[in-house]
Amino acid sequence: MSDMTTIDGEVAAGFEPVLEAFAANFDRHADIGAALCVYHDGRPVVDLWGGVTDPSIGYPWTRDTLQLVYSATKGATATAVHLLAQRGVLDLDAPVARYWPEFAAKGKADIPVRWLLSHRAGLVSLDQPVPLAQALSWQPMVAALAAQRPQWTPGTAHGYHGRTWGWLVGEVIRRVSGRTPGRFFADEIASPLGLDFFIGLPASERGRVSRMVYQQPEIDFTALPPEAVPEELRELVAAWRDPDSLSNRAFAVTNPADIDFNSPEVQAAELPASNGIGTARGLARMYAALIGEVDGIRLFTPETLASATKEQASGVDQVMVVPSRFSSGYMLPTATTPMTGPNSFGHTGRGGSLAFADPEHGIAFGYVMNHIIGGPDDMRAAALAEAVRKSLG
């Protein structure tokens, strides 16, 4: 273990390999500040944190440090949708337009809610990006998406709706429940379970949030001659080079396209695809309550769990240009999405965060960190998931 990194927390007997992997992430895989929590059969067996919240000031990561987790937020938002479906107030196979009439424009009248959840609606980008300040205020972005023509025939392909997913799915939550998605999550999921997780950060919690540090890639493949790019990456790099590709347009739905996720304004807004802020403990506890009982609370019935986790889309992703698999709102395991078993479900977040549940093994997992690395060389989450597998025997 590094002399420079203090690691605190608890590990149950048998899960010592997870502590070793967590420490190794600081020593060998460039973690700066991070936390990990694992539940097994409804009880926490790993609860670790270490490093610093901001390397420029060296403030230590504590038990209560909060971290923005980018798209790992989608798992929390999907959970809210399935709770509404479980209560009988939302039919995932009904047209979105039943709940959101304006959505029917431009040939979208028959798109079911489930296609929004599983990235099959073809609404990954906008013909005219929305000014960022308006997008953060919610309604202008929702109106733009309602008026947008799909980028492909809905239902015929899937492509990662990296940013638009939050407004699309979030507006369904708002129309059905009468509450914003962040408010619904807070009232119906976070509060009953005591989760430290927010979609729309209250001002009172701002001082607990760790600052993200972004690592520049060692090699900029888009600057290389095409013949110098490894063959297995050429199609993806070609998409990155093309400003009109779906790979680029999917993340350019606001003007400016680059969003400062460290800013108080962005963290205070509700972006249900990408700005959830919380602890690893909060994420793991939520997933534990999806697959079993946690302190007397179980969120999903077995029937809801089966519906929520059934594969809806697989194959080459129209946006990410690599194979991906989705259920109705959750990522499913692939060769590049590390989880602990084939029946796992959850969601990664940009730069390395990961949260998931594995009902077969009774595992719920949450890993959050402030060093945004990402890419094929980022082994941190995979190493932790592998250590959990090893601990299960």
Secondary structure, 3 states (H helix, E strand, C coil): CCCCCCEEEEECCCCHHHHHHHHHHHHHCCCCEEEEEEEECCEEEEEEEEEEEECCCCEECCCCCEEECHHHHHHHHHHHHHHHHHCCCCCCCCEHHHHCHHHHCCCCCCCEHHHHHCCCCCCCCCCCCEEHHHHHCCHHHHHHHHCCCCCCCCCCCCCCCCCHHHHHHHHHHHHHHCCCHHHHHHHHHHHHHCCCEEECCCHHHHHHECCCEECCCCCCHHHCCHHHCCHHHHHHHHHHHCCCCHHHHCCCCEECCCCCCCCHHHHHCCCCCCCEEECHHHHHHHHHHHHCCECCECCCCHHHHHHHHCCCEEEECCCCCCEEEECCCCECCECCECCCCCCCEEEECCCCCEEEEECCCCEEEEEEECEECCCCCCCHHHHHHHHHHHHHC
